[in-house]
Amino acid sequence: MKKVLVATQKPFAQKAVDGIRKIVEDAGYELALLEKYEQQAEFVAAVADADALIVRSDKVTAEVIEAAPKLKIVVRAGAGFDNLDLEACTKAGVVAMNTPGQNSNAVAELAVAMMIFMARTQFTPATGSEIQGKTLGIQAFGNVGRLVGAKAKALGMSVKAIDPFLKPEQIVSGGAEPAATLEELYSGSDCVSIHIPATPQTIGSIGYDLISRMPKGATLVNTARKEVIDEAGLYRALKEREDLKYVTDVAPDNIETLKAEFGTRVFATPKKMGAQTAEANLNAGLAAARQIVDFFENGVTKFQLNK
């Protein structure tokens, strides 16, 4: 009997766990749970006899892969996958997948809510502004970016977008005006919403040069990864431009300094919040379980990351 391990420091909601169990057990597999573990060593020990693994933001390192001789597939329940060591997975013959699209609406709603929150000075009594009539720039126009754009347009915003993997006509068909360059996107947008992954090419790529180009009173919204921000550059831009704002659900390492110095111009949630809805939790968990069963039963590798 194949064993599917769900290893989550931040557990799925019970409804999601029940749904995962039903999918796994209906397929004739065993389900094991490792929840709220405190040490990575607990995770390493738990994978010893696992054939499949479902995680959220848990670190699937080379050590984890080496400790799992039976492991054939790992699925990250969510879109981002920088917590998976893809090289180690490939070396061990383990298929790595994510579940793109399952958390997209939750992240998109948060991004729009953050724009409004900052426009209204974090709901303090101070006079704020409206987002209607403003221009939103979207950096990366995938599942989340398109949803953010659609919601922003419904609120009366103009939408621009850039994505190195899309042609201009694809951006237009997704409901946005294409920006020719990142510099153009940032300089022409009252808000910029970031949706890029953390890769060697993107880590630290958003810094002083781009942020300082933004128009007066602009807001930078980051629901992607903290690593894509050059924190020193962000600090410098905020220091020099008293009108700029930054909001994120992935707090930078210097968040306390930023909050102390810039007050309501900066906000970060205590933990990553993009996928923290009951609906996203359920959707991603069930999708991960279905992908594992489809892989074992039918050889389907549609969302494989390490091809």
C-alpha positions in Angstrom: 0.0 0.0 0.0 1.3 3.4 -1.0 1.7 5.9 1.8 1.0 9.6 1.3 2.4 11.9 4.0 1.0 15.4 4.6 3.7 17.4 6.4 2.6 20.9 7.4 3.9 23.2 10.0 0.9 25.3 9.2 -1.8 22.6 9.0 -4.6 22.5 6.5 -8.1 23.2 7.8 -9.8 20.1 9.0 -12.2 20.2 6.1 -9.2 20.0 3.7 -7.6 17.2 5.7 -10.8 15.2 5.5 -11.1 15.8 1.8 -7.4 14.8 1.2 -8.0 11.6 3.3 -11.0 10.7 1.3 -9.2 11.1 -2.0 -6.2 9.2 -0.8 -8.0 6.4 0.9 -10.5 5.9 -1.9 -7.5 5.3 -4.1 -6.4 2.5 -1.7 -3.5 4.4 -0.2 -2.6 5.2 3.4 -2.6 8.8 4.7 -0.2 10.0 7.4 -0.2 13.4 9.0 2.7 15.4 10.5 1.3 18.7 11.7 2.7 21.6 13.7 6.1 20.0 13.9 8.7 22.2 15.5 12.0 20.8 14.2 13.1 20.0 10.7 14.4 16.7 12.1 10.8 15.6 12.8 10.1 16.1 9.1 13.2 14.2 8.0 12.3 11.3 10.2 8.6 11.2 9.0 9.4 10.7 5.3 11.3 7.5 5.8 8.5 5.3 4.4 6.5 7.8 2.4 5.8 7.2 -1.3 4.3 10.7 -1.8 4.5 13.9 0.0 2.1 17.0 0.3 3.5 20.2 1.8 2.6 23.8 2.1 5.6 26.2 2.8 7.6 23.3 4.4 11.2 23.0 3.3 11.7 20.0 1.2 15.5 20.0 1.3 18.1 17.6 -0.1 18.2 16.1 3.4 14.5 15.4 3.3 14.8 13.8 -0.1 17.8 11.6 0.9 15.8 10.4 4.0 12.9 9.2 1.8 14.1 6.3 -0.4 10.6 5.3 -1.4 9.5 8.8 -2.4 8.3 9.2 -6.0 6.3 12.5 -5.9 6.1 15.7 -3.8 3.4 18.2 -4.3 3.5 21.8 -3.0 -0.1 22.8 -2.3 0.2 26.3 -3.7 1.8 28.1 -6.6 5.2 29.2 -5.2 7.8 26.4 -5.1 11.0 27.9 -3.8 10.7 25.7 -0.7 11.3 22.6 -2.9 14.9 21.6 -3.8 14.2 20.8 -7.4 17.8 19.7 -8.1 17.7 17.2 -5.3 14.3 15.9 -6.4 15.6 15.4 -10.0 18.7 13.7 -8.8 16.6 11.2 -6.8 14.1 10.7 -9.5 11.3 12.4 -7.5 8.6 14.3 -9.5 8.0 17.7 -8.0 4.7 19.5 -8.6 2.8 22.6 -7.5 -1.0 23.3 -7.7 -1.1 26.5 -9.8 -4.3 28.5 -9.7 -5.8 27.0 -6.5 -4.7 30.0 -4.3 -5.0 32.6 -7.0 -8.2 34.3 -6.0 -7.2 34.5 -2.3 -4.0 36.2 -3.2 -5.6 38.6 -5.7 -8.3 39.6 -3.2 -5.5 40.3 -0.6 -3.5 42.4 -3.1 -6.6 44.6 -3.8 -7.5 44.9 -0.1 -3.9 46.0 0.6 -4.1 48.7 -2.0 -7.3 50.1 -0.4 -5.9 49.7 3.1 -2.9 51.8 2.2 -4.9 54.4 0.2 -7.0 54.9 3.3 -3.9 55.4 5.5 -4.3 52.0 7.2 -7.9 53.0 8.3 -6.6 55.7 10.6 -8.6 59.0 10.9 -6.2 60.7 8.5 -7.5 61.8 5.0 -6.9 59.0 2.5 -7.4 58.7 -1.2 -9.5 56.5 -3.6 -8.1 53.9 -6.0 -10.8 54.7 -8.7 -9.2 56.5 -11.6 -5.7 55.4 -10.6 -3.4 53.2 -12.7 -2.3 49.7 -11.5 0.8 48.1 -12.8 1.0 44.3 -12.6 4.5 42.7 -12.6 3.8 39.1 -13.9 0.5 38.5 -15.5 -0.3 34.9 -14.7 -3.2 33.4 -12.7 -2.9 35.9 -9.8 -2.0 38.9 -11.9 -5.0 38.5 -14.2 -7.4 38.2 -11.3 -5.9 41.3 -9.6 -6.3 43.2 -12.9 -9.9 42.2 -13.3 -10.8 43.2 -9.8 -8.9 46.5 -10.2 -10.7 47.3 -13.4 -14.1 46.5 -11.7 -13.1 49.2 -9.1 -12.4 51.8 -11.8 -8.7 51.5 -12.2 -6.7 51.4 -15.4 -4.4 48.4 -15.7 -1.0 47.9 -17.2 1.0 44.7 -17.1 4.3 43.2 -18.0 5.4 39.5 -18.2 8.5 38.2 -20.0 6.7 35.0 -20.9 3.8 36.6 -22.6 3.4 38.4 -25.9 1.8 41.9 -25.8 -1.4 40.5 -27.5 -1.7 37.9 -24.7 -1.6 40.7 -22.1 -4.2 42.6 -24.1 -6.5 39.6 -24.2 -6.1 39.3 -20.5 -7.5 42.7 -20.0 -4.4 44.9 -19.5 -2.3 47.4 -21.5 1.2 46.0 -22.1 4.1 47.9 -20.7 7.3 47.8 -22.8 9.7 47.8 -19.9 9.7 47.5 -16.1 10.9 51.1 -15.9 7.8 52.1 -17.9 5.5 50.0 -15.7 6.8 51.5 -12.5 7.0 55.1 -13.7 3.5 55.0 -15.0 1.6 53.3 -12.2 0.1 54.7 -9.0 0.2 51.2 -7.6 2.4 48.3 -8.6 1.4 44.7 -7.6 4.2 42.2 -7.7 3.6 38.5 -8.6 7.0 37.2 -9.6 8.6 34.0 -8.2 11.9 34.1 -6.3 14.5 32.9 -8.7 18.2 33.7 -9.2 17.1 36.2 -11.8 14.5 38.0 -9.7 16.0 37.9 -6.2 16.8 41.5 -5.1 15.6 42.8 -8.5 13.2 45.3 -7.2 15.1 48.1 -5.6 15.8 51.8 -5.5 16.0 52.3 -9.3 12.5 51.0 -9.9 10.8 52.1 -6.8 12.1 55.7 -7.0 10.6 56.0 -10.5 7.0 55.6 -9.2 4.7 58.6 -9.3 3.9 60.9 -6.3 1.9 59.0 -3.7 2.4 55.6 -5.3 2.2 52.3 -3.4 4.2 49.1 -4.0 2.3 45.9 -3.1 4.2 42.7 -2.7 2.2 39.4 -2.2 5.0 37.4 -3.9 8.2 36.7 -2.0 10.2 39.0 0.3 13.5 37.9 -1.5 12.5 39.8 -4.7 12.9 43.1 -2.9 16.3 44.8 -2.4 15.6 45.9 1.2 18.4 48.5 1.2 17.0 50.0 -2.0 13.5 50.0 -0.6 14.7 51.8 2.5 16.5 54.4 0.5 13.5 55.1 -1.8 11.2 55.5 1.2 13.7 57.7 3.0 14.1 60.0 0.0 10.5 60.0 -1.1 8.1 60.8 1.8 5.1 60.1 -0.5 5.9 56.5 -1.3 4.2 53.5 0.4 5.0 49.8 0.7 2.7 47.0 1.8 3.3 43.3 1.9 2.3 39.9 3.4 6.0 38.8 3.4 7.7 41.1 5.8 11.3 42.1 4.9 14.0 41.5 7.4 14.2 45.2 8.2 10.5 45.6 8.8 10.8 47.0 12.3 13.2 49.7 11.1 10.8 50.6 8.3 7.8 50.8 10.5 9.6 52.8 13.1 10.8 55.3 10.6 8.0 55.5 8.1 4.9 54.8 10.2 1.7 54.2 8.2 3.6 54.4 4.9 4.7 50.8 5.5 2.7 47.7 6.5 3.4 44.0 6.7 1.2 41.2 7.9 2.6 39.0 10.8 2.7 36.0 8.6 2.2 35.2 4.9 -1.5 35.7 4.3 -2.1 35.3 0.6 -3.4 31.7 0.7 -4.8 32.0 4.2 -8.5 31.5 3.3 -10.7 28.5 3.9 -11.4 28.2 0.2 -7.8 28.4 -0.9 -6.7 26.0 1.8 -9.3 23.4 0.7 -8.7 23.9 -3.1 -4.9 23.5 -2.9 -5.0 20.5 -0.6 -7.6 18.6 -2.7 -5.7 19.4 -5.9 -2.5 18.1 -4.4 -4.1 14.8 -3.4 -5.8 14.4 -6.8 -2.5 15.1 -8.6 -0.8 12.3 -6.6 -3.5 9.8 -7.3 -3.5 10.8 -11.0 0.3 10.4 -11.1 0.3 6.9 -9.6 -2.7 5.6 -11.4 -2.3 7.3 -14.8 1.2 8.6 -15.0 0.0 12.2 -15.3 2.8 14.8 -14.7 0.9 17.9 -16.0 2.2 20.2 -13.2 5.7 18.8 -13.0 8.3 21.5 -12.1 11.6 19.5 -12.6 11.3 18.4 -16.2 
